């Protein structure tokens, strides 16, 4: 997985960029959340685990639909 992405002139890890996109969507800035995810997906190296790339694309799709990220807590037996 990519280690760094530059946003606004600062290098950020992909986890930081993912959190930034989620925060943008949460505050209603879905266009910027989508463009942030687009940049991260474009910067993802070839050969990256397909499940990771699929998750990034699914999050991007949510933001494009105007939906913020919602992660359900793990259910314990």
Secondary structure, DSSP 8 states (H G I E B T S, - for coil): ----EEETTEEE-HHHHHHHHHHHHHTT-HHHHHHHHHHHHHHS-TT--HHHHHHHHHHHHHHHTT-----------
